[in-house]
Amino acid sequence: MKLVIVGAGGLARVVAEMITQGSLDEVAGFVDDSVSPAKQLQSLPVLGSSKDLPKLAADGVASGAVIAIGNSQVRLKLAQVVRDAGLVLPAIVAVSATVSPSAKLSEGVIVVSQAVIGPDVTVGPLSIINTAAVIEHDACIDEACYVGPRALIDARAKLGREVSVQGGQVVGPDEQLS
């Protein structure tokens, strides 16, 4: 699948490397509302802004998009723009991440390098599981959450919509954050 990465910051560059290192997907380039289209990042072009997504889809430049922006409210807003453009939002998992076969990853989820997602975990749409984060068995991550590097979401914990867990933070067993 040809993908466009929405965003051009640090997370977007991480996602571009994840995709090119081990995926069958191809990165067409980036779109960002605040970066000049003439710019290149990691040898990939900035193709325009989010307003250009319908044309990129219609021209066959991309059939899917990955929203690589940390702000959950912006991710949610851009997801609708992506869907309206006719692009799909695949889950993207780094080659070095471990995801249980019984885990459920929703559309637009990003799982970064060395993250571990245990059995029967549910990760909601547009959530980001960052570097070396651990999500233990039966945990539930709702829509547009962010789990920072080396954070631990312990067994049966629940994160409500748009909850952000910072790097190194621990959410205990059966704990609920909203």
C-alpha positions in Angstrom: 0.0 0.0 0.0 1.2 3.5 -0.8 1.1 5.6 2.3 1.3 9.3 3.0 2.4 10.3 6.5 0.4 13.2 8.0 2.8 15.3 10.0 6.4 16.1 9.5 7.8 16.3 13.1 9.8 13.8 15.1 7.1 11.1 15.3 6.5 11.3 11.5 10.2 10.7 10.8 10.1 7.7 13.2 7.1 6.3 11.4 8.7 6.8 8.0 11.8 4.8 9.2 9.5 2.1 10.7 7.7 1.6 7.4 10.8 1.6 5.2 12.7 -0.8 7.4 10.3 -3.7 7.4 7.0 -3.1 5.7 5.6 -4.1 2.4 4.1 -0.6 2.4 5.7 2.3 0.5 5.9 5.9 1.8 4.9 8.4 -0.9 5.9 11.4 1.3 4.6 13.7 4.0 1.8 16.1 4.3 1.9 18.9 6.9 0.0 22.1 7.3 3.0 24.0 8.5 5.9 22.7 6.4 6.8 24.0 2.9 6.0 21.5 0.1 9.4 22.1 -1.4 11.1 20.6 1.6 12.4 17.0 1.9 12.6 14.9 5.0 14.6 11.7 5.0 14.8 11.8 1.2 11.0 11.9 1.0 9.0 14.8 -0.3 6.6 17.0 1.5 3.6 16.6 -0.8 1.5 19.5 0.5 -0.9 20.1 3.3 -3.9 18.1 4.6 -6.1 20.0 2.1 -4.2 18.1 -0.6 -5.2 14.7 0.6 -8.2 14.3 -1.7 -6.1 15.1 -4.7 -3.3 12.7 -3.6 -5.9 10.0 -3.2 -7.6 10.7 -6.6 -4.2 10.8 -8.4 -3.2 7.4 -6.9 -0.3 8.9 -5.0 -1.5 7.2 -1.9 -4.2 4.8 -0.8 -3.6 5.1 2.9 -2.4 7.5 5.5 -0.7 7.4 8.9 -1.4 10.3 11.2 2.0 10.8 13.0 1.1 13.7 15.3 1.3 13.5 19.1 -1.7 15.8 19.9 -4.7 13.6 20.2 -7.3 16.3 19.3 -5.4 17.1 16.1 -5.1 13.4 15.3 -8.9 12.9 15.7 -9.6 16.0 13.5 -7.2 14.9 10.8 -8.6 11.3 10.8 -11.9 12.6 9.5 -10.0 14.6 6.8 -8.2 11.4 5.8 -11.4 9.3 5.7 -13.2 12.0 3.7 -10.4 11.9 1.2 -11.0 8.2 0.7 -7.8 7.0 2.3 -7.6 4.1 4.8 -5.8 4.4 8.2 -3.9 1.2 8.6 -2.3 0.1 11.9 1.5 0.4 11.7 3.7 -1.8 13.8 7.5 -1.6 13.9 9.4 -4.8 13.0 11.0 -4.9 16.5 7.7 -4.6 18.4 6.0 -7.7 19.8 2.2 -7.9 19.4 0.3 -10.9 20.7 -1.8 -12.6 18.1 -4.9 -12.2 20.3 -4.4 -8.4 20.7 -6.7 -6.1 18.7 -5.2 -3.1 17.0 -7.7 -0.6 15.6 -7.4 1.7 12.6 -4.6 4.2 12.7 -2.7 2.7 15.6 1.1 3.2 15.7 3.2 0.7 17.6 6.8 1.9 17.8 10.1 -0.1 18.1 10.5 -2.6 21.0 7.0 -2.0 22.3 5.2 -5.1 23.7 1.5 -5.6 23.5 0.3 -8.7 25.4 -2.6 -11.2 25.0 -6.1 -9.9 24.7 -5.1 -6.2 24.7 -7.4 -3.8 22.8 -5.8 -0.7 21.4 -8.4 1.9 20.1 -8.3 3.9 16.9 -5.5 6.4 16.4 -3.6 5.5 19.6 0.2 5.7 19.8 2.2 3.1 21.7 5.7 4.6 21.8 9.2 3.1 22.1 9.6 0.1 24.5 6.2 0.7 26.1 4.6 -2.4 27.6 0.8 -3.0 27.5 0.1 -6.1 29.6 -2.6 -8.7 29.1 -6.3 -7.7 29.0 -5.5 -4.0 29.1 -7.8 -1.6 27.2 -6.5 1.5 25.5 -9.3 3.7 24.2 -9.4 6.0 21.1 -6.5 8.5 20.5 -4.5 7.6 23.5 -0.7 8.2 23.8 1.5 5.8 25.8 5.0 7.2 26.1 8.4 5.5 25.8 9.0 2.8 28.5 5.6 3.3 30.1 3.9 0.3 31.6 0.2 -0.3 31.3 -0.3 -3.2 33.6 -2.8 -6.1 33.4 -6.5 -5.2 33.0 -5.8 -1.4 33.2 -8.0 0.9 31.2 -7.2 4.2 29.5 -10.1 6.4 28.6 -10.4 8.4 25.3 -7.4 10.7 24.7 -5.5 9.7 27.8 -1.8 10.5 27.7 0.6 8.4 29.7 4.1 9.9 29.8 7.4 8.1 29.3 8.3 5.8 32.2 4.9 6.2 33.9 3.3 3.1 35.4 -0.5 2.5 35.3 -1.1 -0.3 37.8 -3.2 -3.5 37.5 -6.9 -2.8 37.2 -6.3 0.9 37.3 -8.5 3.2 35.2 -7.5 6.6 33.9 -9.9 8.9 32.1 
